[in-house]
Amino acid sequence: QVQLVESGGGLVQSGGSLRLSCAASGRTFSSYTVGWFRQAPGREREFVAGVSRSGGSTWYADSMMKGRFTISRDNAKNTVYLQMNSSKPEDTAVYYCAAARSGSFYRQAQSFDSWGQGTQVTVSS
């Protein structure tokens, strides 16, 4: 399994931007499909965005999220990013990155093998 560490969370005002990073250990990171999930208090963990092994394909939870968030990866740096723009208070959650050793276009949490510990994002109104 790959080890994942998220960073970049914090407090941002509504309408602001944040870039989350997910740094991975191991030399086979480019073999993993990676996704971002989030979990708000009292709610289930939900899929946000995913990126293929090469970074050539990305997918999002819905069109609204696609318009505000951008997932990307730099395999040379073993890092996946989530750029959050036009933040809303409802984006407040702990954000997790997750990696899947096989397959692609996953949206379900159970499809991912490795998880980071999460980074808190708080959007103030």
Backbone hydrogen bonds, N-H to C=O, Kabsch-Sander energy under -0.5 kcal/mol:
donor,donor_aa,acceptor,acceptor_aa,energy
5,V,23,A,-2.2
7,S,21,S,-2.1
10,G,120,Q,-0.7
12,V,122,T,-2.7
14,S,124,S,-2.3
15,G,87,S,-3.0
16,G,13,Q,-2.6
18,L,84,M,-2.1
20,L,18,L,-0.5
20,L,82,L,-2.7
21,S,7,S,-2.8
22,C,80,V,-2.3
23,A,5,V,-2.8
24,A,78,N,-2.8
25,S,3,Q,-2.0
29,F,26,G,-0.6
31,S,28,T,-2.4
32,Y,29,F,-2.0
33,T,100,A,-2.3
34,V,51,V,-2.0
35,G,98,A,-2.8
36,W,49,A,-3.2
37,F,96,Y,-3.1
38,R,46,E,-2.3
39,Q,94,V,-2.2
43,R,40,A,-2.3
46,E,38,R,-3.2
48,V,36,W,-2.8
49,A,36,W,-1.4
50,G,59,W,-2.8
51,V,34,V,-2.7
52,S,57,S,-2.7
59,W,50,G,-2.0
61,A,48,V,-2.2
66,K,62,D,-2.2
67,G,63,S,-1.6
68,R,64,M,-0.6
68,R,65,M,-1.0
69,F,65,M,-3.3
70,T,83,Q,-2.1
72,S,81,Y,-1.8
74,D,79,T,-3.1
77,K,74,D,-1.1
78,N,75,N,-0.5
79,T,74,D,-1.9
80,V,22,C,-2.1
81,Y,72,S,-3.2
82,L,20,L,-2.2
83,Q,70,T,-3.2
84,M,18,L,-3.5
84,M,82,L,-0.6
85,N,68,R,-2.1
85,N,83,Q,-0.6
86,S,15,G,-0.6
87,S,16,G,-2.2
91,D,88,K,-2.5
92,T,89,P,-1.8
93,A,121,V,-1.9
94,V,39,Q,-2.4
95,Y,93,A,-0.5
95,Y,119,T,-3.0
96,Y,37,F,-2.7
98,A,35,G,-2.5
99,A,114,S,-2.1
100,A,33,T,-3.1
111,S,108,Q,-1.7
112,F,109,A,-1.8
113,D,99,A,-2.0
114,S,99,A,-2.0
116,G,97,C,-2.1
119,T,95,Y,-2.0
121,V,93,A,-2.7
122,T,10,G,-2.9
124,S,12,V,-2.5
124,S,122,T,-0.6
